């Protein structure tokens, strides 16, 4: 698999004297769905924000499609990495089509006028996430699951090889969580590298190609089978009575 994102000895956080995590080396590959797992407060969101350049690294390097992340002009970075955050954006007054169209900004120039090709790409993105029948509906009238699909469609319209999502299934019911994860798994098979953080460990184990385990002891990366067989999931939640049942592929207590 071709590596689209790599890090070497990456340190993240807000103070070099006390980094949130240090010496992180990992690879994100084309055509894979990678799930970032770990307890609250360990630095998962900080890592995703650093990889998408919302905040600078404290040390080490990040390479995107062969180029140093720090050297990429904003427009070029926006054509390589799409980011979907947990925070609910105030876009209720926009229609689904209008919101997804914002994903074309790296291509439309200052005035943001959509060409026929841009509109076609937007419609394709909306159809790809299964909400073509809601293209003209206002975002305020969508369910949480439909709103999350709209944000994923916006990322697709951005036409980036890498999509990073911070807790994309937060605030969703069980059925919607599974549906979103299945959608992301399907999108990864089209050749995109998709990285997401999630607390839905059972679903992540079923649908992910690769896992990044992050806790106070550092970061462990591997395929799902490698991670399960290594027994390292038992140590994912330190100071906890949770134990991973490798046969059932779920945590028990």
QUIJOGI-V416637 format. One record per pair of residues at least 24 apart in sequence whose C-alpha atoms are under 10 Angstrom apart, sorted by the first residue. I is the first residue (numbers start at 1). J is the second residue. If there is no record, write none. Layout:
i=<I | I>
j=<J | J>
This chain:
i=<1 | 1 | 1 | 1 | 1 | 1 | 2 | 2 | 2 | 2 | 2 | 2 | 2 | 2 | 2 | 3 | 3 | 3 | 3 | 3 | 3 | 3 | 3 | 3 | 3 | 4 | 4 | 4 | 4 | 4 | 4 | 4 | 4 | 4 | 4 | 4 | 4 | 4 | 4 | 5 | 5 | 5 | 5 | 5 | 5 | 5 | 5 | 5 | 5 | 5 | 5 | 5 | 5 | 6 | 6 | 6 | 6 | 6 | 6 | 6 | 6 | 6 | 6 | 7 | 7 | 7 | 7 | 7 | 7 | 7 | 7 | 8 | 8 | 8 | 8 | 8 | 9 | 9 | 9 | 9 | 10 | 10 | 10 | 10 | 10 | 10 | 10 | 10 | 10 | 11 | 11 | 11 | 11 | 11 | 11 | 11 | 11 | 12 | 12 | 12 | 12 | 12 | 12 | 12 | 12 | 12 | 12 | 12 | 12 | 12 | 13 | 13 | 13 | 13 | 13 | 13 | 13 | 13 | 13 | 13 | 14 | 14 | 14 | 14 | 14 | 15 | 15 | 16 | 16 | 16 | 17 | 18 | 19 | 19 | 19 | 19 | 20 | 20 | 20 | 20 | 20 | 20 | 21 | 21 | 21 | 21 | 21 | 21 | 21 | 21 | 21 | 22 | 22 | 22 | 22 | 22 | 22 | 23 | 23 | 23 | 23 | 24 | 24 | 24 | 24 | 24 | 24 | 24 | 25 | 25 | 25 | 25 | 25 | 25 | 26 | 26 | 26 | 26 | 26 | 26 | 27 | 27 | 27 | 27 | 27 | 28 | 28 | 28 | 28 | 28 | 28 | 28 | 29 | 29 | 29 | 29 | 29 | 29 | 29 | 29 | 29 | 30 | 30 | 30 | 30 | 30 | 30 | 30 | 30 | 30 | 31 | 31 | 31 | 31 | 31 | 31 | 31 | 31 | 31 | 31 | 31 | 31 | 31 | 32 | 32 | 32 | 32 | 32 | 32 | 32 | 32 | 32 | 32 | 32 | 32 | 32 | 32 | 32 | 33 | 33 | 33 | 33 | 33 | 33 | 33 | 33 | 33 | 33 | 33 | 33 | 33 | 33 | 33 | 33 | 33 | 33 | 33 | 33 | 34 | 34 | 34 | 34 | 34 | 34 | 34 | 34 | 34 | 34 | 34 | 34 | 34 | 34 | 34 | 34 | 34 | 34 | 34 | 35 | 35 | 35 | 35 | 35 | 35 | 35 | 35 | 35 | 35 | 35 | 35 | 35 | 35 | 35 | 35 | 35 | 35 | 35 | 35 | 35 | 36 | 36 | 36 | 36 | 36 | 36 | 36 | 36 | 36 | 36 | 36 | 36 | 36 | 36 | 36 | 36 | 36 | 36 | 36 | 37 | 37 | 37 | 37 | 37 | 37 | 37 | 37 | 37 | 37 | 37 | 37 | 37 | 37 | 37 | 37 | 37 | 38 | 38 | 38 | 38 | 38 | 38 | 38 | 38 | 38 | 38 | 38 | 38 | 38 | 38 | 39 | 39 | 39 | 39 | 39 | 39 | 39 | 39 | 39 | 40 | 40 | 40 | 41 | 41 | 42 | 42 | 42 | 42 | 42 | 43 | 43 | 43 | 44 | 44 | 44 | 44 | 44 | 44 | 44 | 44 | 44 | 45 | 45 | 45 | 45 | 45 | 45 | 45 | 46 | 47 | 47 | 47 | 48 | 48 | 48 | 48 | 48 | 48 | 48 | 48 | 49 | 49 | 49 | 49 | 49 | 51 | 51 | 51 | 52 | 52 | 52 | 52 | 52 | 52 | 52 | 52 | 52 | 53 | 53 | 54 | 64 | 64 | 65 | 65 | 74 | 75 | 75 | 75 | 75 | 76 | 76 | 76 | 77 | 77 | 78 | 78 | 78 | 78 | 78 | 78 | 78 | 78 | 79 | 79 | 79 | 79 | 79 | 79 | 79 | 79 | 79 | 79 | 80 | 80 | 80 | 80 | 80 | 80 | 81 | 81 | 81 | 81 | 81 | 81 | 81 | 81 | 81 | 81 | 82 | 82 | 82 | 82 | 82 | 82 | 82 | 82 | 82 | 82 | 82 | 82 | 82 | 82 | 83 | 83 | 83 | 83 | 83 | 83 | 83 | 83 | 83 | 83 | 83 | 83 | 83 | 84 | 84 | 84 | 84 | 84 | 84 | 84 | 84 | 84 | 84 | 84 | 84 | 85 | 85 | 85 | 85 | 85 | 85 | 85 | 85 | 86 | 86 | 86 | 86 | 86 | 86 | 86 | 86 | 87 | 87 | 87 | 87 | 88 | 88 | 88 | 88 | 89 | 89 | 90 | 90 | 91 | 91 | 91 | 91 | 92 | 92 | 92 | 92 | 92 | 92 | 92 | 93 | 93 | 93 | 93 | 93 | 94 | 94 | 94 | 94 | 94 | 95 | 95 | 95 | 95 | 95 | 95 | 95 | 95 | 95 | 95 | 96 | 96 | 96 | 96 | 96 | 96 | 96 | 96 | 96 | 96 | 96 | 96 | 96 | 96 | 96 | 96 | 96 | 96 | 96 | 97 | 97 | 97 | 97 | 97 | 97 | 97 | 97 | 97 | 97 | 97 | 97 | 97 | 97 | 98 | 98 | 98 | 98 | 98 | 98 | 98 | 99 | 99 | 99 | 99 | 99 | 99 | 99 | 100 | 100 | 100 | 100 | 100 | 100 | 100 | 100 | 100 | 100 | 100 | 100 | 101 | 101 | 101 | 101 | 101 | 101 | 101 | 102 | 102 | 102 | 102 | 103 | 103 | 103 | 103 | 103 | 103 | 103 | 103 | 103 | 103 | 104 | 104 | 104 | 104 | 104 | 104 | 105 | 105 | 106 | 106 | 107 | 107 | 118 | 119 | 120 | 121 | 121 | 121 | 121 | 122 | 122 | 122 | 122 | 122 | 122 | 123 | 123 | 124 | 124 | 124 | 125 | 125 | 125 | 125 | 125 | 125 | 125 | 125 | 125 | 125 | 126 | 126 | 126 | 126 | 126 | 126 | 126 | 127 | 128 | 128 | 128 | 128 | 128 | 128 | 129 | 129 | 129 | 129 | 129 | 129 | 129 | 130 | 143 | 143 | 144 | 144 | 144 | 144 | 144 | 144 | 145 | 145 | 145 | 145 | 145 | 145 | 145 | 145 | 145 | 145 | 146 | 146 | 146 | 148 | 148 | 148 | 149 | 149 | 149 | 149 | 149 | 152 | 152 | 152 | 156 | 156 | 159 | 160 | 160 | 161 | 161 | 161 | 161 | 161 | 162 | 162 | 162 | 162 | 162 | 162 | 163 | 163 | 163 | 163 | 163 | 163 | 163 | 164 | 164 | 164 | 164 | 164 | 165 | 165 | 165 | 165 | 165 | 166 | 166 | 166 | 166 | 167 | 167 | 167 | 167 | 167 | 168 | 168 | 168 | 168 | 169 | 169 | 169 | 169 | 169 | 170 | 170 | 170 | 174 | 177 | 178 | 178 | 178 | 181 | 181 | 181 | 182 | 182 | 182 | 183 | 184 | 185 | 201 | 201 | 201 | 202 | 202 | 202 | 202 | 203 | 203 | 205 | 205 | 206>
j=<28 | 29 | 30 | 31 | 32 | 191 | 27 | 28 | 29 | 30 | 31 | 32 | 65 | 191 | 193 | 27 | 28 | 29 | 30 | 31 | 63 | 64 | 65 | 66 | 193 | 28 | 29 | 30 | 31 | 63 | 64 | 65 | 66 | 67 | 80 | 161 | 162 | 192 | 193 | 29 | 30 | 51 | 62 | 63 | 64 | 65 | 66 | 67 | 68 | 69 | 81 | 162 | 193 | 51 | 61 | 62 | 63 | 64 | 65 | 66 | 67 | 68 | 69 | 51 | 60 | 61 | 62 | 63 | 64 | 68 | 69 | 59 | 60 | 61 | 62 | 63 | 59 | 60 | 61 | 62 | 47 | 50 | 51 | 57 | 58 | 59 | 60 | 61 | 62 | 47 | 50 | 56 | 57 | 58 | 59 | 60 | 61 | 43 | 46 | 47 | 48 | 49 | 50 | 51 | 55 | 56 | 57 | 58 | 59 | 60 | 43 | 46 | 47 | 49 | 50 | 55 | 56 | 57 | 58 | 59 | 46 | 55 | 56 | 57 | 58 | 57 | 58 | 57 | 58 | 59 | 58 | 58 | 43 | 57 | 58 | 59 | 44 | 46 | 47 | 58 | 216 | 218 | 46 | 47 | 58 | 214 | 215 | 216 | 217 | 218 | 219 | 57 | 58 | 59 | 60 | 218 | 219 | 59 | 60 | 218 | 219 | 59 | 60 | 61 | 214 | 218 | 219 | 220 | 60 | 61 | 62 | 219 | 220 | 221 | 62 | 212 | 219 | 220 | 221 | 222 | 62 | 63 | 212 | 221 | 222 | 64 | 162 | 193 | 194 | 195 | 210 | 212 | 161 | 162 | 188 | 191 | 192 | 193 | 194 | 195 | 210 | 161 | 162 | 188 | 189 | 190 | 191 | 192 | 193 | 194 | 161 | 162 | 185 | 186 | 187 | 188 | 189 | 190 | 191 | 192 | 193 | 194 | 209 | 184 | 185 | 186 | 187 | 188 | 189 | 190 | 191 | 192 | 193 | 194 | 195 | 208 | 209 | 210 | 163 | 181 | 184 | 185 | 186 | 187 | 188 | 189 | 191 | 192 | 193 | 194 | 195 | 196 | 204 | 207 | 208 | 209 | 210 | 211 | 164 | 185 | 188 | 193 | 194 | 195 | 196 | 197 | 204 | 207 | 208 | 209 | 210 | 211 | 212 | 221 | 222 | 223 | 224 | 165 | 167 | 194 | 195 | 196 | 197 | 198 | 199 | 200 | 201 | 204 | 205 | 207 | 208 | 209 | 210 | 211 | 212 | 213 | 221 | 224 | 165 | 166 | 167 | 195 | 196 | 197 | 198 | 199 | 201 | 204 | 208 | 210 | 211 | 212 | 213 | 214 | 219 | 220 | 221 | 196 | 197 | 198 | 199 | 200 | 201 | 204 | 211 | 212 | 213 | 214 | 215 | 219 | 220 | 233 | 236 | 237 | 197 | 198 | 199 | 201 | 212 | 213 | 214 | 215 | 216 | 219 | 233 | 236 | 237 | 238 | 198 | 199 | 213 | 214 | 215 | 216 | 236 | 237 | 238 | 199 | 215 | 237 | 215 | 216 | 214 | 215 | 216 | 217 | 218 | 214 | 215 | 216 | 166 | 167 | 196 | 197 | 198 | 212 | 213 | 214 | 215 | 85 | 86 | 165 | 166 | 167 | 196 | 197 | 166 | 166 | 197 | 214 | 83 | 85 | 164 | 165 | 166 | 195 | 196 | 197 | 83 | 85 | 164 | 165 | 166 | 81 | 83 | 164 | 77 | 78 | 80 | 81 | 82 | 83 | 162 | 163 | 164 | 77 | 81 | 83 | 161 | 162 | 161 | 162 | 106 | 105 | 106 | 107 | 109 | 106 | 107 | 160 | 106 | 160 | 103 | 104 | 105 | 106 | 107 | 158 | 159 | 160 | 103 | 104 | 105 | 106 | 107 | 158 | 159 | 160 | 161 | 162 | 158 | 159 | 160 | 161 | 162 | 163 | 155 | 158 | 159 | 160 | 161 | 162 | 163 | 164 | 193 | 194 | 152 | 154 | 155 | 156 | 157 | 158 | 159 | 160 | 161 | 162 | 163 | 164 | 165 | 194 | 151 | 152 | 154 | 155 | 158 | 160 | 162 | 163 | 164 | 165 | 166 | 195 | 196 | 148 | 151 | 152 | 154 | 155 | 163 | 164 | 165 | 166 | 167 | 168 | 196 | 148 | 151 | 164 | 165 | 166 | 167 | 168 | 196 | 148 | 165 | 166 | 167 | 168 | 169 | 170 | 171 | 166 | 167 | 168 | 170 | 144 | 147 | 148 | 151 | 147 | 151 | 139 | 140 | 138 | 139 | 140 | 147 | 137 | 138 | 139 | 140 | 141 | 142 | 147 | 137 | 138 | 139 | 140 | 141 | 136 | 137 | 138 | 139 | 140 | 134 | 135 | 136 | 137 | 138 | 139 | 140 | 141 | 142 | 150 | 122 | 126 | 131 | 132 | 134 | 135 | 136 | 137 | 138 | 139 | 140 | 142 | 146 | 147 | 149 | 150 | 151 | 153 | 154 | 122 | 123 | 125 | 126 | 132 | 134 | 135 | 136 | 137 | 138 | 139 | 150 | 153 | 154 | 122 | 135 | 136 | 137 | 138 | 139 | 154 | 135 | 138 | 139 | 150 | 151 | 153 | 154 | 125 | 126 | 135 | 150 | 151 | 152 | 153 | 154 | 155 | 156 | 157 | 158 | 125 | 126 | 153 | 154 | 155 | 157 | 158 | 154 | 155 | 157 | 158 | 151 | 152 | 153 | 154 | 155 | 156 | 157 | 158 | 159 | 160 | 154 | 155 | 156 | 157 | 158 | 159 | 157 | 158 | 158 | 159 | 158 | 159 | 157 | 157 | 157 | 156 | 157 | 158 | 159 | 153 | 154 | 156 | 157 | 158 | 159 | 153 | 157 | 153 | 156 | 157 | 149 | 150 | 152 | 153 | 154 | 155 | 156 | 157 | 158 | 159 | 150 | 151 | 152 | 153 | 154 | 156 | 157 | 153 | 152 | 153 | 156 | 183 | 186 | 187 | 153 | 156 | 180 | 183 | 184 | 186 | 187 | 183 | 172 | 176 | 169 | 170 | 171 | 172 | 173 | 176 | 169 | 170 | 171 | 172 | 173 | 175 | 176 | 177 | 179 | 180 | 172 | 176 | 180 | 172 | 176 | 180 | 176 | 179 | 180 | 183 | 184 | 180 | 183 | 184 | 187 | 192 | 192 | 192 | 193 | 188 | 191 | 192 | 193 | 194 | 188 | 191 | 192 | 193 | 194 | 195 | 187 | 188 | 192 | 193 | 194 | 195 | 196 | 193 | 194 | 195 | 196 | 197 | 194 | 195 | 196 | 197 | 198 | 195 | 196 | 197 | 198 | 196 | 197 | 198 | 199 | 200 | 196 | 197 | 198 | 199 | 196 | 197 | 198 | 199 | 200 | 198 | 199 | 200 | 200 | 203 | 203 | 204 | 207 | 206 | 207 | 208 | 206 | 207 | 208 | 207 | 208 | 209 | 249 | 250 | 251 | 248 | 249 | 250 | 251 | 249 | 250 | 249 | 250 | 249>
